[in-house]
Structures are given as C-alpha cells and as structure tokens.
C-alpha cells in the first residue's frame, strides 16, 4: 500500500496489525511518483486518489504501465468512470464513490 499522508499510514499499519495481515507492506510515499518509475509489475492495482484533486487520469495512465499481462485496475472516483483505452469489467456505486474494475484494451 502506498500513502503519502503520515496519519493515514499510521492508521493503515494499525489495521494491518489488527487483522493480522503480515504480508501487507505499507510505504509512505507519493503513489503517482512510484507508478511513474520503473519497477515491480502487478496483477491488480487499486486506485483511490483524493476526490478533491484531478489525479485519476494520470494515475490510470501510470498504473497501466505497471500491470502484468491480463492485469486489472480497480478505481474509485466521485463520478462514473468510462476511461478511454479500458474495458469496464464491473462498476457500481457505494455512497458517494463510484467504482469500477478496468482492464486495458
């Protein structure tokens, strides 16, 4: 898990200990900077950027470059998502959040 805010990192770590979830790694850093770099590839990337900033488009672009073949992206947004270059496999709404499971095409 990548989170920039120190208080949120502390909360995530407390939840991971309480579960227990010993294989969860939580890093305090900017997720967009991390995704833009070269590194690990993933089967699933979860994106939940702050809704008050327009970061999802940039995050989706960068995340797509870090997926393994057949990988998926789960994204949350304040509005329904229909991003270019992705197939929407599943979508819905929970409270004020719209969510979808995407696969690059």
C-alpha positions in Angstrom: 0.0 0.0 0.0 1.2 3.5 -0.9 0.0 6.5 1.1 1.5 10.0 1.3 -0.2 11.2 4.5 1.6 10.2 7.7 -1.6 9.9 9.8 -3.2 7.7 7.1 -0.1 5.5 7.0 -0.3 5.0 10.8 -3.9 4.0 10.6 -3.3 1.6 7.7 -0.4 0.0 9.7 -2.6 -0.3 12.8 -5.3 -2.0 10.7 -2.8 -4.4 9.2 -1.6 -5.4 12.6 -5.1 -5.9 13.9 -6.3 -8.1 11.0 -3.5 -9.6 11.2 -2.1 -9.1 7.7 1.6 -9.9 8.0 2.3 -9.8 4.2 0.9 -6.3 3.7 3.6 -3.7 3.1 2.7 -0.1 3.7 5.0 2.6 2.4 4.8 6.3 3.0 5.4 7.9 -0.4 3.7 9.6 -3.3 1.9 6.8 -5.3 2.0 8.8 -8.6 5.7 9.2 -8.4 6.1 5.5 -7.6 3.8 4.4 -10.5 5.7 6.6 -13.0 9.0 4.8 -12.1 10.3 1.5 -13.3 9.8 -1.4 -11.0 7.5 -4.2 -10.0 4.6 -5.3 -12.1 1.3 -6.2 -10.5 -1.8 -8.3 -11.3 -4.1 -5.8 -9.6 -3.7 -2.2 -8.8 -6.1 -0.4 -6.5 -6.5 3.4 -7.1 -8.4 5.7 -4.7 -6.9 9.1 -5.2 -8.2 12.1 -3.3 -11.5 13.2 -4.8 -10.8 16.9 -4.4 -7.9 16.7 -6.9 -8.0 15.6 -10.5 -5.4 12.8 -10.2 -7.3 9.7 -11.5 -6.5 10.2 -15.2 -2.8 10.5 -14.5 -2.9 7.6 -12.0 -4.7 5.3 -14.6 -2.1 6.1 -17.3 0.8 5.3 -15.0 -0.8 2.3 -13.4 -1.4 0.7 -16.8 2.3 0.6 -17.4 2.9 -1.4 -14.2 0.4 -4.2 -14.9 1.3 -7.7 -15.7 -0.4 -9.1 -18.9 -4.0 -9.7 -18.0 -3.8 -7.3 -15.0 -6.7 -5.3 -13.8 -7.2 -1.9 -12.2 -9.8 -1.2 -9.5 -10.5 2.6 -9.3 -12.7 4.8 -7.2 -14.0 8.2 -8.3 -16.6 10.8 -7.3 -18.3 10.3 -10.7 -18.9 7.3 -13.0 -15.8 6.2 -15.0 -15.6 5.4 -18.7 -11.9 5.9 -19.4 -10.6 5.6 -23.0 -8.4 2.6 -23.5 -10.0 0.4 -20.9 -12.8 -2.2 -20.8 -15.1 -1.8 -17.8 -15.5 -5.3 -16.4 -17.7 -4.3 -13.4 -18.9 -1.0 -12.0 -21.1 0.3 -9.3 -21.6 2.9 -6.6 -21.2 2.9 -2.8 -22.3 6.1 -1.1 -20.5 9.0 -2.8 -18.0 6.7 -4.5 -18.2 5.3 -8.0 -16.0 2.2 -8.5 -15.1 0.1 -11.4 -12.8 -2.8 -12.4 -10.9 -2.0 -15.5 -8.8 -3.9 -18.0 -6.6 -2.1 -20.5 -7.5 -2.9 -24.1 
